[in-house]
Structures are given as structure tokens and as C-alpha cells.
């Protein structure tokens, strides 16, 4: 990628953030619309889970393929295709005649979404090469998530109450078209110096792993253990296949050498934990506020503000802290805040008290605001720029996998405890195990943030970066590894 002026780099960052905005808005708006969809499409709890997880599952399965493909054939080219497919998928979702069609159209939307965030992060990484400047750019990137969390529930609630749930997908169209035109005009093309070959076997194993695991979790409450056992076994076989096959490829879909870096491995698990907490938090909160308390979509969206505003405000602070002090402090703040927030709901039934609920939402927003920048920065820092797309895609995959698992696990726990005849009376008690799962997610962020950001962890990252760089040099020179 050619050297760009400061103004041009800021424009590239803004365009990339537009893609993050529509993807993030889509998630937060959809959560507010779930009760309306449930009524209009006669959906069960598992049906609602699939409207979210069909999207995040496809997204998680294809992110690494999109990242490596962008490094190979051109990041701008893949980014443009992603914007077109995502916008088309959004239009189809707004026209869905029933739940099954909506789920399929969400999967089309996810195919486009898989080409956006990891590729945009790769573009940012190759545009902002100075570490401190890159950390700040990633902080801005994280703040966009806060904007979507603040704007999404409000816009979604207003649209659902005034026009209907189908209108929540319309908002993606003007933003997507604007981002497409700006990308064509202002973002330069870039690719890795050495093209990486496709890994179809690895891609099929990833799809089998994520798909079978998610299906087994979501369908367990309704279908029973015997029915989901084959899918659980398929997930285990796919995982074993990945661990055996990928290290034997010269250019694997998932380069397992990345995980020799303790900070990279920690960031991966932290991303899964943090976004599992986010997915479960939004799912439980939305259903409680609308189906139990009886709020309309707009007022339920207003209750998301105590969570969204701190996320928006804390994300750039986290980015500056990562750039100047490293990832440790933001991760410790994030883990502590998210743990205490979930503990208020799990142990003290904070949802039943307006003040406690406000404090719980506020703490979760602070924690989530601090967690994004260290995850992303750790994933791409120290990695060879030629593999920036793959490294960023692993981090993005971890986020989407976490959100998928959060909705699947918490939704399954809720479905197994709540009864249709006394939904309002049983919801709080049925949701309590789900809140304890979110407490565990917060503790994982806290503990791993402390363990994987110390001196020992940094040394493993340096050794891994040196090894990857030396291999890259040898491959570029045509010398065997």
C-alpha cells in the first residue's frame, strides 16, 4: 500500500468504520426487534436464537477465509464485494415472508459481513504502521461499536414501533452504498507480497465445527441429548481434524503458530469470553424488558443507553492506554467491570430493581468499552504485515464465535427453565444460571488479562513474531522452511 497523507489515512479509517457501523448496528437493532419478530413470525425461543446465530455462525465460519483471500487477491476488491453482498442481504431480510426465509437471508447477509470487518482491520493495519498511531486508530474503531450500541437500540426501537421490524434492515442500505462509493474512490488496493493458497479442507472443518456445535447447543432443550449427540460428536471430530491437518499444510487457513504467542492466545479466548457475555447480556435484557416488564421497543432501547454510552466513551481511552501503557490495564478494568455487572444480575436479581439494573448496565458498558482495543491490537501487533488479514480475521472470528456461543448457551439455559404458561413468573429464575455463565465470562477476561500481559507473555510474543518473520523471509526468497 502506498504511503498516504495524514488526511487520507483518516479518510480510510472513516470509511472502514462505516463498514463496522452497519455490521454492529445490525446486531444491536436486531436484538430490540426480537419480540416483534417473535409475534409476527410466531417464533419460539430457539427460532429467535437462530435469527441471531445463523448470521454470527456464517460470519465466524468465513472470516478467516475472507481475511486470507483479501491478502491474496486484494483487500479493496474483497471489501467492495462484501459491501455489495451485505447490502443485498439486508434488502432480502426486509422482504422475508417467514422465519425460515429470514434465517436464510441472514446467512446471505453474513457472507457479505465476513468480508468487511477483518478486511477493514487489515486495511487499517497496513495504513497505520506506527504502533502508537495504530493503537489510537483501533481505539476509534472500538468507539464505533459504542456508537452502534447507543444508536442501534434507539433507532431500532423507533423503527419497530413506528414502521415495523422489517425497517431495521433498511438502514444498512444508504450506509452501505455510501461506503461502497467512497471505497471505490479513496481506498488504495493492497495485498500481501506473497499470495497464500486456499485451504478448502480447513474451511470445511471450521464450518463443520462451528455449525454442529451451535446446533447441538441451541436444539438441546427441545430435542434432547440423544438427538444432538451426533452433532456434538461431529464437532469433536472436526476439532481433532483441524488440530491434525492444519499444522501439516505449508499455508494453512488457521496458522496454529500464532497461538505460540501467549498474548495472541489470550486475546483469542478473551474475545470469545467478552463477546459471549455481550451476546448473552443483550439476549436476556431484551426479552426481559419487553416480554416481562412490558416495555415497547423504543423504551427498551432507551434502557440500553447506560450500557452504550460508557462503551462509546471508554473505547478511545482504552486505545490510548494500549498505545502508551500496553493492554494490561484496559483488560483488568474490563474483566472487573463485566464480572461485577453480571454478578449483580446473577446474585442480586438486578433486573427487578431499576437502580440496580442501571448500575449493572453501566458497569457492563465500561467493561465492554475497555476490552475491544487490547483484543484487536494484540491480535495484529508483532505479526508479519503479509499475514495481517489472517491475524485480524482470527480475532474477528473469536468475537463472532463468542457472540454465537453466548446466545446459544444462554438461550438454551433460558429455554430449559422458562415455561410458556407462566413466562413472566418464571423468567427471572430461569435466567439466573445464564447470568452466572456471564459472571464466568467476566472472570475469564480478568484472569487471562492479568496472565497474558506480563513479561513472560511478551517474550512468547517476541519469539513467535521472530519465527514467523524468518519463515516469511525464507518463503519470499524461495528457500524451504
NUMI-518644 format. One record per residue (C-alpha): y, z, x; residue in one letter. Coordinates in nm, 4 decimals, decimal comma, always signed. Example, Ala and Ser with C-alpha at 12.3 -4.5 7.8 and 13.67 -1.06 7.14 Angstrom:
<pts>
y z x code
-0,4500 +0,7800 +1,2300 A
-0,1060 +0,7140 +1,3670 S
</pts>
This chain:
<pts>
y z x code
+0,0000 +0,0000 +0,0000 X
+0,3428 -0,0930 +0,1463 X
+0,5952 +0,1791 +0,2301 X
+0,8169 +0,2405 -0,0730 X
+1,1645 +0,3831 -0,1057 X
+1,2056 +0,7333 -0,2482 X
+1,3365 +0,5923 -0,5765 X
+1,0419 +0,3524 -0,6068 X
+0,7945 +0,6339 -0,5323 X
+0,9482 +0,8442 -0,8092 X
+0,9154 +0,5485 -1,0468 X
+0,5483 +0,5057 -0,9543 X
+0,4948 +0,8777 -1,0208 X
+0,6661 +0,8494 -1,3601 X
+0,4502 +0,5519 -1,4623 X
+0,1305 +0,7300 -1,3564 X
+0,2415 +1,0378 -1,5508 X
+0,2775 +0,8231 -1,8626 X
-0,0945 +0,7494 -1,8480 X
-0,1711 +1,1206 -1,8133 X
+0,0607 +1,1927 -2,1057 X
-0,1210 +0,9709 -2,3551 X
-0,4651 +1,0937 -2,2432 X
-0,3588 +1,4605 -2,2597 X
-0,1690 +1,4144 -2,5872 X
-0,4794 +1,2603 -2,7375 X
-0,6799 +1,5786 -2,6743 X
-0,4213 +1,8303 -2,7999 X
-0,3232 +1,6236 -3,1042 X
-0,6872 +1,5732 -3,1994 X
-0,7581 +1,9473 -3,1973 X
-0,4806 +2,0088 -3,4531 X
-0,6203 +1,7305 -3,6732 X
-0,9814 +1,8592 -3,6747 X
-0,9643 +2,0464 -4,0090 X
-0,8075 +1,7443 -4,1814 X
-1,0774 +1,5187 -4,0366 X
-1,3434 +1,7665 -4,1461 X
-1,2215 +1,7492 -4,5056 X
-1,1588 +1,3749 -4,5225 X
-1,4766 +1,2666 -4,3400 X
-1,6995 +1,5505 -4,4707 X
-1,7865 +1,6542 -4,1139 X
-1,9927 +1,9514 -4,0041 X
-1,9036 +2,1731 -3,7066 X
-2,1282 +1,9619 -3,4849 X
-1,9568 +1,6484 -3,6188 X
-1,6210 +1,7900 -3,5111 X
-1,7679 +1,8685 -3,1693 X
-1,8778 +1,5070 -3,1316 X
-1,5308 +1,3693 -3,2134 X
-1,4122 +1,5542 -2,9010 X
-1,7210 +1,5387 -2,6811 X
-1,8075 +1,1716 -2,7407 X
-1,4738 +1,0984 -2,5743 X
-1,4914 +1,3510 -2,2909 X
-1,8587 +1,2722 -2,2263 X
-1,7993 +0,8992 -2,1741 X
-1,4883 +0,9811 -1,9742 X
-1,6767 +1,2186 -1,7429 X
-1,9638 +0,9720 -1,7008 X
-1,7430 +0,6796 -1,5944 X
-1,4646 +0,8446 -1,3932 X
-1,6375 +0,8170 -1,0555 X
-1,7344 +0,4559 -1,1247 X
-1,3718 +0,3802 -1,2150 X
-1,2427 +0,5529 -0,9013 X
-1,4755 +0,3704 -0,6645 X
-1,4217 +0,0376 -0,8452 X
-1,0440 +0,0793 -0,8149 X
-1,0771 +0,1492 -0,4419 X
-1,2858 -0,1674 -0,4133 X
-1,1146 -0,4322 -0,6313 X
-0,7629 -0,2906 -0,6628 X
-0,6135 +0,0204 -0,8182 X
-0,3373 -0,1559 -1,0090 X
-0,5849 -0,4036 -1,1601 X
-0,8170 -0,1296 -1,2888 X
-0,5206 +0,0768 -1,4113 X
-0,3918 -0,2172 -1,6182 X
-0,7350 -0,2766 -1,7751 X
-0,7559 +0,0945 -1,8561 X
-0,4221 +0,0910 -2,0385 X
-0,5265 -0,2108 -2,2471 X
-0,8686 -0,0694 -2,3444 X
-0,7315 +0,2791 -2,4184 X
-0,4600 +0,1376 -2,6456 X
-0,7104 -0,0859 -2,8252 X
-0,9479 +0,2087 -2,8712 X
-0,6642 +0,4159 -3,0173 X
-0,5894 +0,1431 -3,2709 X
-0,9570 +0,1247 -3,3727 X
-0,9744 +0,5042 -3,4132 X
-0,6853 +0,4933 -3,6574 X
-0,8815 +0,2431 -3,8684 X
-1,2206 +0,4225 -3,8602 X
-1,3829 +0,4194 -4,2083 X
-1,6186 +0,7138 -4,1450 X
-1,7175 +0,9782 -3,8889 X
-1,9774 +0,7632 -3,7115 X
-1,7281 +0,4805 -3,6608 X
-1,4667 +0,7256 -3,5351 X
-1,7095 +0,8623 -3,2773 X
-1,7945 +0,5097 -3,1540 X
-1,4266 +0,4117 -3,1355 X
-1,3542 +0,7336 -2,9449 X
-1,6112 +0,6175 -2,6894 X
-1,4290 +0,2843 -2,6504 X
-1,1056 +0,4771 -2,6046 X
-1,2767 +0,6850 -2,3343 X
-1,3846 +0,3754 -2,1408 X
-1,0158 +0,2919 -2,1023 X
-0,9247 +0,6534 -2,0320 X
-1,1745 +0,6659 -1,7451 X
-0,9669 +0,4015 -1,5651 X
-0,6385 +0,5901 -1,5994 X
-0,6180 +0,9429 -1,4583 X
-0,8376 +0,9149 -1,1451 X
-0,6871 +0,5778 -1,0594 X
-0,3350 +0,7073 -1,1209 X
-0,4093 +1,0062 -0,8952 X
-0,5382 +0,7690 -0,6273 X
-0,2162 +0,5661 -0,6561 X
-0,0124 +0,8872 -0,6212 X
-0,2183 +0,9990 -0,3198 X
-0,1590 +0,6684 -0,1439 X
+0,2099 +0,6647 -0,2422 X
+0,2931 +1,0222 -0,1362 X
+0,1310 +1,0534 +0,2052 X
+0,3251 +1,3562 +0,3344 X
+0,1279 +1,6700 +0,2333 X
+0,4177 +1,8765 +0,1003 X
+0,5671 +1,5854 -0,0932 X
+0,2234 +1,5046 -0,2340 X
+0,1699 +1,8654 -0,3465 X
+0,5028 +1,8580 -0,5305 X
+0,4158 +1,5254 -0,6922 X
+0,0883 +1,6773 -0,8092 X
+0,2874 +1,9718 -0,9452 X
+0,4905 +1,7271 -1,1568 X
+0,1619 +1,5681 -1,2631 X
+0,0392 +1,9097 -1,3772 X
+0,3632 +1,9725 -1,5671 X
+0,2908 +1,6653 -1,7774 X
-0,0203 +1,8441 -1,9041 X
+0,2138 +2,1232 -2,0151 X
+0,4372 +1,8730 -2,1922 X
+0,1377 +1,7321 -2,3769 X
+0,0205 +2,0813 -2,4719 X
+0,3663 +2,1624 -2,6061 X
+0,4364 +1,8318 -2,7774 X
+0,0826 +1,7467 -2,8894 X
+0,0254 +2,0229 -3,1459 X
+0,3782 +1,9876 -3,2872 X
+0,3704 +1,6081 -3,3096 X
+0,0122 +1,6186 -3,4336 X
+0,0864 +1,8821 -3,6949 X
+0,3903 +1,6925 -3,8208 X
+0,1976 +1,3640 -3,8386 X
-0,1098 +1,5161 -4,0046 X
+0,0964 +1,6964 -4,2693 X
+0,3315 +1,4039 -4,3441 X
+0,1264 +1,0876 -4,2852 X
-0,2373 +1,1848 -4,2306 X
-0,4754 +1,2380 -3,9399 X
-0,5084 +0,8662 -3,8658 X
-0,1469 +0,8546 -3,7484 X
-0,2243 +1,0759 -3,4482 X
-0,3722 +0,7733 -3,2731 X
-0,0663 +0,5548 -3,3346 X
+0,1455 +0,7464 -3,0831 X
-0,0689 +0,6141 -2,7963 X
+0,0301 +0,2546 -2,8698 X
+0,4030 +0,2462 -2,7750 X
+0,3492 +0,4702 -2,4695 X
+0,0506 +0,2622 -2,3585 X
+0,2379 -0,0667 -2,3972 X
+0,5433 +0,0668 -2,2103 X
+0,3235 +0,1965 -1,9261 X
+0,1463 -0,1404 -1,9097 X
+0,4692 -0,3404 -1,8766 X
+0,6131 -0,1029 -1,6163 X
+0,2881 -0,1073 -1,4165 X
+0,2841 -0,4856 -1,4023 X
+0,6421 -0,4907 -1,2741 X
+0,6749 -0,1909 -1,0412 X
+0,3406 -0,0620 -0,9105 X
+0,2161 -0,2461 -0,5998 X
-0,1517 -0,3305 -0,5636 X
-0,3611 -0,1226 -0,3237 X
-0,7275 -0,0896 -0,2357 X
-0,9494 +0,0714 +0,0245 X
-0,9678 -0,1126 +0,3601 X
-1,3468 -0,1447 +0,3246 X
-1,4941 -0,2251 -0,0142 X
-1,7659 +0,0121 -0,1375 X
-2,0660 -0,1351 -0,3140 X
-2,1539 -0,0414 -0,6719 X
-2,4260 +0,2184 -0,7330 X
-2,5860 +0,1322 -1,0698 X
-2,8775 +0,3738 -1,0287 X
-2,6447 +0,6633 -0,9538 X
-2,4250 +0,5682 -1,2511 X
-2,7240 +0,5628 -1,4900 X
-2,8389 +0,9030 -1,3609 X
-2,4915 +1,0503 -1,4211 X
-2,4845 +0,9137 -1,7780 X
-2,8350 +1,0483 -1,8432 X
-2,7444 +1,3914 -1,7034 X
-2,4167 +1,4392 -1,8914 X
-2,5332 +1,2782 -2,2157 X
-2,8660 +1,4603 -2,2503 X
-2,7163 +1,7970 -2,1510 X
-2,4316 +1,7696 -2,4023 X
-2,6615 +1,6508 -2,6819 X
-2,9022 +1,9385 -2,6214 X
-2,6228 +2,1977 -2,6367 X
-2,4453 +2,0611 -2,9448 X
-2,7576 +1,9943 -3,1519 X
-2,9440 +2,3147 -3,0601 X
-2,8112 +2,5267 -3,3538 X
-2,9094 +2,2661 -3,6162 X
-3,2186 +2,1046 -3,4618 X
-3,3867 +2,3962 -3,2870 X
-3,5337 +2,4412 -2,9396 X
-3,8324 +2,2099 -2,9844 X
-3,6187 +1,9128 -3,0886 X
-3,3735 +1,9412 -2,7993 X
-3,6330 +2,0267 -2,5307 X
-3,6901 +1,6595 -2,4271 X
-3,3160 +1,6155 -2,3718 X
-3,2963 +1,9335 -2,1651 X
-3,5858 +1,8099 -1,9506 X
-3,4182 +1,4693 -1,9147 X
-3,1038 +1,6441 -1,7853 X
-3,3098 +1,8290 -1,5224 X
-3,4872 +1,5098 -1,4145 X
-3,1550 +1,3219 -1,3895 X
-3,0032 +1,6025 -1,1796 X
-3,3043 +1,6055 -0,9462 X
-3,2824 +1,2264 -0,9220 X
-2,9160 +1,2407 -0,8197 X
-2,9801 +1,5048 -0,5550 X
-3,2677 +1,2983 -0,4121 X
-3,1268 +0,9456 -0,4443 X
-2,7572 +0,9711 -0,3600 X
-2,7896 +1,1056 -0,0009 X
-3,0191 +0,8110 +0,0787 X
-2,7563 +0,5499 -0,0061 X
-2,5064 +0,4276 +0,2503 X
-2,2349 +0,4067 -0,0172 X
-2,3287 +0,6451 -0,2992 X
-2,1482 +0,6888 -0,6288 X
-2,1212 +1,0608 -0,5507 X
-2,0803 +1,1290 -0,1793 X
-2,2530 +1,4663 -0,1525 X
-2,0984 +1,5164 +0,1920 X
-1,7746 +1,6059 +0,0115 X
-1,9422 +1,9255 -0,1054 X
-1,9903 +2,0495 +0,2511 X
-1,6236 +2,1445 +0,2216 X
-1,6087 +2,4887 +0,0590 X
-1,2586 +2,4278 -0,0855 X
-1,3734 +2,0962 -0,2379 X
-1,6881 +2,2537 -0,3867 X
-1,4837 +2,5484 -0,5087 X
-1,2239 +2,3204 -0,6667 X
-1,5017 +2,1324 -0,8478 X
-1,6541 +2,4460 -1,0012 X
-1,3098 +2,5925 -1,0729 X
-1,2154 +2,2728 -1,2582 X
-1,5327 +2,2929 -1,4688 X
-1,4680 +2,6610 -1,5451 X
-1,0960 +2,6257 -1,6226 X
-1,1374 +2,3233 -1,8483 X
-1,4399 +2,4766 -2,0205 X
-1,2074 +2,7640 -2,1048 X
-0,9390 +2,5220 -2,2278 X
-1,1803 +2,3231 -2,4457 X
-1,3318 +2,6355 -2,5997 X
-0,9928 +2,8040 -2,6421 X
-0,8383 +2,5129 -2,8324 X
-1,1502 +2,4604 -3,0451 X
-1,1742 +2,8240 -3,1578 X
-0,7988 +2,8671 -3,2039 X
-0,7507 +2,5537 -3,4158 X
-1,0382 +2,6304 -3,6535 X
-0,9295 +2,9937 -3,6879 X
-0,5631 +2,9228 -3,7569 X
-0,6265 +2,6525 -4,0179 X
-0,9652 +2,7352 -4,1727 X
-0,9449 +3,1163 -4,1660 X
-0,5731 +3,2080 -4,1645 X
-0,4937 +2,9073 -4,3859 X
-0,2011 +2,7618 -4,1873 X
-0,1155 +2,3951 -4,2233 X
-0,1421 +2,1658 -3,9195 X
+0,2281 +2,1963 -3,8254 X
+0,2361 +2,5761 -3,8305 X
-0,0946 +2,5902 -3,6423 X
+0,0681 +2,3612 -3,3848 X
+0,3642 +2,5997 -3,3554 X
+0,1198 +2,8744 -3,2573 X
+0,0237 +2,6639 -2,9536 X
+0,3754 +2,6872 -2,8102 X
+0,3248 +3,0308 -2,6473 X
+0,0432 +2,8670 -2,4502 X
+0,2039 +2,5281 -2,3900 X
+0,5484 +2,6357 -2,2662 X
+0,4179 +2,8550 -1,9791 X
+0,1816 +2,5733 -1,8776 X
+0,4776 +2,3370 -1,8531 X
+0,6934 +2,5867 -1,6615 X
+0,4238 +2,7166 -1,4255 X
+0,2714 +2,3816 -1,3185 X
+0,5603 +2,2719 -1,0890 X
+0,5852 +2,6277 -0,9497 X
+0,2155 +2,6068 -0,8696 X
+0,2679 +2,2700 -0,6995 X
+0,5429 +2,4124 -0,4776 X
+0,3278 +2,7149 -0,3915 X
+0,0364 +2,4921 -0,2953 X
+0,2682 +2,2833 -0,0762 X
+0,4210 +2,5837 +0,1021 X
+0,1550 +2,8582 +0,0894 X
-0,1728 +2,6854 +0,0054 X
-0,3934 +2,7111 -0,3056 X
-0,4947 +3,0805 -0,2849 X
-0,2045 +3,2457 -0,4701 X
-0,1974 +2,9974 -0,7634 X
-0,5755 +3,0293 -0,8079 X
-0,5663 +3,4092 -0,8083 X
-0,2850 +3,4085 -1,0660 X
-0,4711 +3,1520 -1,2776 X
-0,8022 +3,3377 -1,2721 X
-0,6455 +3,6744 -1,3513 X
-0,4326 +3,5461 -1,6401 X
-0,7112 +3,3435 -1,8020 X
-0,9586 +3,6316 -1,7748 X
-0,7237 +3,8857 -1,9350 X
-0,6311 +3,6370 -2,2083 X
-0,9929 +3,5727 -2,3092 X
-1,0690 +3,9451 -2,2808 X
-0,8019 +4,0207 -2,5426 X
-0,9837 +3,7970 -2,7900 X
-1,3377 +3,8964 -2,6896 X
-1,2941 +4,2726 -2,6714 X
-0,9920 +4,3431 -2,8892 X
-1,0032 +4,0689 -3,1566 X
-0,6542 +3,9481 -3,0628 X
-0,6746 +3,6656 -3,3173 X
-0,6425 +3,9163 -3,6016 X
-0,3074 +4,0519 -3,4730 X
-0,0013 +3,8299 -3,4421 X
+0,1401 +4,0185 -3,1396 X
-0,1915 +4,0300 -2,9519 X
-0,2560 +3,6646 -3,0315 X
+0,0878 +3,5723 -2,8927 X
+0,0212 +3,7647 -2,5706 X
-0,3237 +3,6071 -2,5373 X
-0,1841 +3,2558 -2,5798 X
+0,0987 +3,3310 -2,3348 X
-0,1383 +3,4570 -2,0639 X
-0,3730 +3,1622 -2,1066 X
-0,0796 +2,9208 -2,0722 X
+0,0318 +3,0906 -1,7490 X
-0,3195 +3,0754 -1,6079 X
-0,3773 +2,7150 -1,7016 X
-0,0357 +2,6163 -1,5662 X
-0,1227 +2,7535 -1,2234 X
-0,4752 +2,6103 -1,1987 X
-0,4176 +2,2325 -1,2069 X
-0,2218 +2,1720 -0,8869 X
-0,4612 +2,3563 -0,6492 X
-0,7624 +2,1793 -0,8032 X
-0,6160 +1,8318 -0,7573 X
-0,4554 +1,8927 -0,4196 X
-0,7731 +2,0470 -0,2748 X
-0,9823 +1,7570 -0,4015 X
-0,7806 +1,4882 -0,2209 X
-0,6383 +1,6759 +0,0795 X
-0,8204 +1,6072 +0,4030 X
-1,0313 +1,3277 +0,2564 X
-1,0007 +0,9784 +0,4095 X
-0,7449 +0,7753 +0,2176 X
-1,0051 +0,4996 +0,1763 X
-1,2037 +0,7345 -0,0486 X
-0,9055 +0,8852 -0,2311 X
-1,0122 +0,7306 -0,5598 X
-1,3647 +0,8710 -0,5363 X
-1,2444 +1,2201 -0,4394 X
-0,9839 +1,2244 -0,7170 X
-1,2461 +1,0972 -0,9625 X
-1,4807 +1,3861 -0,8769 X
-1,2002 +1,6293 -0,9598 X
-1,1220 +1,4452 -1,2843 X
-1,4920 +1,4305 -1,3721 X
-1,5155 +1,8062 -1,3226 X
-1,2264 +1,8555 -1,5652 X
-1,3776 +1,6355 -1,8344 X
-1,7264 +1,7773 -1,7857 X
-1,5785 +2,1252 -1,8179 X
-1,3970 +2,0391 -2,1401 X
-1,7128 +1,8752 -2,2768 X
-1,9237 +2,1813 -2,1966 X
-1,6588 +2,4202 -2,3285 X
-1,6500 +2,2546 -2,6710 X
-2,0285 +2,2052 -2,6753 X
-2,1253 +2,5605 -2,5757 X
-1,8568 +2,7489 -2,7687 X
-1,9040 +2,5243 -3,0719 X
-2,2807 +2,5784 -3,0630 X
-2,2342 +2,9562 -3,0410 X
-1,9909 +2,9466 -3,3325 X
-2,2169 +2,7233 -3,5433 X
-2,5137 +2,9548 -3,4924 X
-2,3192 +3,2597 -3,6150 X
-2,0903 +3,1388 -3,8901 X
-2,2173 +3,0835 -4,2451 X
-2,0844 +2,8204 -4,4839 X
-2,0853 +3,0584 -4,7805 X
-1,8669 +3,3194 -4,6084 X
-1,6903 +3,1157 -4,3401 X
-1,3722 +3,3236 -4,3311 X
-1,5528 +3,6577 -4,3287 X
-1,7978 +3,5679 -4,0504 X
-1,5744 +3,3564 -3,8241 X
-1,4295 +3,6351 -3,6052 X
-1,7658 +3,7974 -3,5335 X
-1,9335 +3,4582 -3,4820 X
-1,6608 +3,3539 -3,2368 X
-1,6779 +3,6715 -3,0250 X
-1,9667 +3,5526 -2,7985 X
-1,7661 +3,2349 -2,7395 X
-1,4682 +3,4388 -2,6228 X
-1,6934 +3,6290 -2,3811 X
-1,8020 +3,2941 -2,2379 X
-1,4341 +3,2178 -2,1770 X
-1,3966 +3,5561 -2,0014 X
-1,6766 +3,4472 -1,7652 X
-1,4951 +3,1173 -1,7022 X
-1,1759 +3,3025 -1,6079 X
-1,3673 +3,5318 -1,3717 X
-1,5253 +3,2269 -1,2062 X
-1,1774 +3,0845 -1,1376 X
-1,0645 +3,4186 -0,9928 X
-1,3651 +3,4823 -0,7689 X
-1,4043 +3,1258 -0,6422 X
-1,0297 +3,1003 -0,5873 X
-1,0491 +3,4000 -0,3541 X
-1,3686 +3,2947 -0,1738 X
-1,2961 +2,9251 -0,1173 X
-0,9342 +2,9517 +0,0014 X
-0,9788 +3,1708 +0,3102 X
-1,0101 +3,0935 +0,6819 X
-1,3851 +3,0231 +0,6691 X
-1,3397 +2,7822 +0,3785 X
-1,0603 +2,5940 +0,5557 X
-1,2825 +2,5475 +0,8607 X
-1,5550 +2,3888 +0,6497 X
-1,2935 +2,1535 +0,5033 X
-1,1738 +2,0536 +0,8517 X
-1,5297 +1,9866 +0,9705 X
-1,6046 +1,7795 +0,6618 X
-1,2832 +1,5776 +0,6995 X
-1,3582 +1,5087 +1,0668 X
-1,7118 +1,3978 +0,9838 X
-1,6017 +1,1684 +0,7018 X
-1,3211 +1,0203 +0,9105 X
-1,5515 +0,9493 +1,2064 X
-1,8071 +0,7849 +0,9784 X
-1,5301 +0,5754 +0,8221 X
-1,4120 +0,4614 +1,1655 X
-1,7655 +0,3681 +1,2714 X
-1,8242 +0,1764 +0,9469 X
-1,4937 -0,0104 +0,9877 X
-1,5982 -0,1065 +1,3422 X
-1,9380 -0,2245 +1,2199 X
-2,1280 +0,0495 +1,4055 X
-2,4184 +0,2240 +1,2341 X
-2,3637 +0,5852 +1,1280 X
</pts>
